[in-house]
Amino acid sequence: MSAPVALKAESRTAMGTRANRRLRNTGLIPVVVYGHHQDVLPLQVNRKEMVRHIEHGTHVFNLDLAGKSESVLIKDVQFDALGKDLLHVDFARVDLNERVTVTVGIELKGDPKGEKEGGVLQQILNEIEIECVVTEIPSVIEVDVSDMAKDSSLYVSDLKLPAGATVLTDAEQIVCKVEEIEEQSEEPEVEGAAEPEVIGAKADDAAADADAK
């Protein structure tokens, strides 16, 4: 579950695209903190540390700013156009006892028995939206697909969520399925197929006949 993770932050005074680019070149990234009817705080945090936490599915942090701690939840993460470099993070202030809406990734575990029957596992849905208490946010929803047979599907309604969590994604959406994928055969060449007509060939033949006469 998402127990708050300590993250050191510093105040940020320089704003704008150029300032943010210079900041990222020093190994930091710009972030903002808002919510709970308080002022928006522009801050900066270590980029590598932030990326590591995001990759591990961390949602809740205790921001350490000049010795003062504040509980925050990731609300938005911005990457570059290629989806590789982290550019900016939005944090929302939270009470650790309040319920929040978050998006959580889905991770498939195991090898479906249907694969031995010629089926192929396909993941259709990579994440779902849930509502739960801040401290009960799972880093990921793990799904055991070992018992999935060929031509079977697993739905959002089949997922096991933490106690007290409510799924907001459509329960009828397919998370994954095991089915046989038919290979498309290449169309065989037709023997005796007519060769493409060369434009001007008939005109040349007619001219040759005229000269012969």
C-alpha atoms as one frame of an Amber mdcrd trajectory, in Angstrom:
protein
   0.000   0.000   0.000   1.007   3.619  -0.421   2.474   4.641   2.901   3.876
   8.150   2.420   7.439   8.243   1.103   9.787  11.002   2.247  10.818  13.357
  -0.546  12.974  16.448  -0.099  11.824  19.560  -1.946  13.168  23.084  -2.359
  11.494  26.388  -3.183  11.548  27.484  -6.816  11.580  31.159  -7.769  12.522
  31.159 -11.473   9.510  30.396 -13.698   8.894  29.812 -17.372  10.008  27.404
 -20.088  13.636  28.531 -20.177  13.999  28.470 -16.413  12.493  24.982 -16.258
  14.847  23.766 -18.993  17.853  25.085 -17.071  16.514  23.443 -13.936  16.188
  20.047 -15.634  19.738  20.371 -16.953  20.937  20.422 -13.323  19.191  17.138
 -12.486  16.096  18.696 -10.933  12.497  18.997 -12.140   9.822  21.615 -11.430
   6.799  20.583  -9.356   3.803  22.397  -7.887   1.744  21.716  -4.769  -1.867
  22.885  -4.504  -5.160  22.159  -2.763  -6.867  22.413   0.635  -7.549  26.129
   0.010  -3.879  27.025   0.365  -1.517  28.861  -1.942   0.072  27.055  -4.875
   3.715  26.278  -4.104   6.260  26.088  -6.961   8.979  23.664  -5.873  11.793
  21.572  -7.285  12.828  17.965  -6.548  15.525  15.550  -7.656  14.592  14.125
 -11.070  16.193  10.664 -10.718  14.610  10.143  -7.306  11.199  11.207  -8.608
  11.447   8.915 -11.645  12.363   5.970  -9.421   9.343   6.517  -7.192   6.993
   6.817 -10.181   8.350   3.605 -11.704   7.712   1.822  -8.389   4.102   2.991
  -8.356   4.449   5.428  -5.450   1.495   7.811  -5.141   1.753   9.487  -1.721
   4.687  11.500  -0.383   5.697  13.423   2.696   7.325  16.490   1.176  10.125
  17.833   3.325  10.387  21.571   2.720  12.768  23.480   4.971  12.146  21.069
   7.831   8.357  21.114   7.462   6.519  18.015   6.235   3.395  17.996   4.095
   1.419  14.989   2.787   0.790  15.135  -0.960  -0.596  12.913  -3.702   0.596
  12.786  -7.317  -2.187  14.234  -9.484  -0.468  14.669 -12.831   2.832  13.670
 -14.410   4.144  15.260 -17.595   6.684  13.548 -19.877   8.247  14.701 -23.127
   6.695  13.893 -26.522   8.480  10.524 -26.613   7.291   9.600 -23.121  10.842
   9.146 -21.849  11.970  12.244 -19.942  10.041  13.435 -16.894   9.281  17.151
 -17.232   6.873  18.184 -14.465   4.781  16.814 -11.571   1.629  18.187  -9.935
   1.014  17.328  -6.272  -2.236  17.797  -4.351  -2.284  18.258  -0.605  -4.108
  15.412   1.159  -5.268  14.259   4.534  -4.096  10.692   5.091  -7.614   9.691
   6.147  -9.456  11.048   3.093 -10.642   9.073   0.082  -9.129   9.953  -3.276
  -9.480   8.914  -6.911  -6.328   7.491  -8.483  -5.223   5.533 -11.539  -3.394
   2.294 -10.780  -1.502   0.049 -13.192  -2.400  -3.604 -13.857   0.337  -6.243
 -13.831  -0.304  -9.767 -15.149   1.345 -12.690 -13.332   1.812 -16.299 -14.420
   1.467 -18.240 -17.677  -2.094 -19.073 -18.807  -2.809 -22.776 -19.226  -4.559
 -21.799 -22.453  -1.178 -21.074 -24.030  -0.504 -24.830 -24.106  -3.672 -25.160
 -26.177  -2.446 -22.708 -28.788  -3.810 -19.539 -27.226  -1.967 -16.228 -26.836
  -2.322 -13.926 -23.828  -3.283 -10.371 -24.759  -3.500  -7.521 -22.238  -6.237
  -5.113 -23.269  -6.333  -2.803 -20.228  -3.149  -1.541 -18.572  -4.649   0.540
 -15.747  -7.880   1.211 -13.884  -9.313   4.075 -11.867 -10.247   3.416  -8.254
 -11.361   5.344  -5.185  -9.842   4.520  -1.817  -8.272   5.930   1.342  -4.968
   7.675   0.667  -2.917   5.223   2.719  -4.545   2.216   0.995  -3.548   3.058
  -2.590  -1.941  -0.051  -4.122   1.253   0.449  -6.109  -0.144  -1.947  -8.730
  -3.064  -4.360  -9.209  -1.607  -7.849  -9.674  -3.644 -10.362 -11.685  -2.900
 -14.106 -11.681  -3.697 -15.406 -15.170  -2.436 -18.970 -14.623  -5.936 -20.519
 -14.727  -7.052 -18.744 -17.891  -8.024 -21.247 -20.581  -8.015 -20.760 -24.316
 -10.833 -18.483 -25.556 -11.369 -16.992 -22.080 -11.430 -13.368 -20.913 -10.883
 -11.629 -17.587 -12.908  -8.500 -16.794 -12.510  -5.510 -14.494 -15.207  -7.042
 -12.302 -12.887 -10.030 -11.717 -10.085  -7.928 -10.218  -9.294  -8.187  -6.502
  -9.024  -4.725  -4.965  -7.788  -3.619  -1.518 -10.395  -3.642   1.238 -12.558
  -0.528   1.045 -11.527   0.350  -2.509 -14.141   1.039  -5.187 -13.464   0.551
  -8.887 -14.588   3.439 -11.101 -13.622   1.906 -14.449 -16.435   0.117 -16.310
 -16.698  -3.350 -14.740 -17.466  -4.930 -18.136 -14.202  -3.840 -19.739 -11.866
  -6.694 -20.672  -8.528  -6.658 -18.850  -6.947  -9.536 -20.772  -7.885 -12.542
 -22.877  -6.393 -15.770 -24.209  -7.241 -16.602 -27.778  -5.744 -18.191 -30.847
  -4.407 -15.757 -33.380  -4.818 -16.971 -36.929  -1.924 -16.260 -39.235  -2.927
 -14.530 -42.419  -1.613 -16.458 -45.421  -0.232 -14.580 -48.382  -2.444 -14.539
 -51.445  -1.113 -17.021 -54.059  -0.104 -15.695 -57.420  -2.604 -16.427 -60.194
  -1.001 -18.294 -63.068  -1.460 -16.743 -66.456  -2.295 -13.363 -65.034  -2.426
 -10.691 -67.682   0.627  -8.492 -67.889   0.027  -4.792 -67.338  -0.772  -2.869
 -70.480   1.947  -0.522 -71.600   0.505   2.877 -72.359   1.215   3.857 -75.943
   1.858   0.287 -77.110  -1.337   0.111 -79.199  -0.623   3.500 -80.741   2.870
   2.357 -81.689   1.503  -0.842 -83.264  -1.065   1.141 -85.289   1.632   3.468
 -86.537   3.770   0.512 -87.595   0.848  -1.000 -89.548   0.283   2.306 -91.315
   3.925   2.515 -92.361   3.763  -1.060 -93.710   0.845  -0.108 -95.931
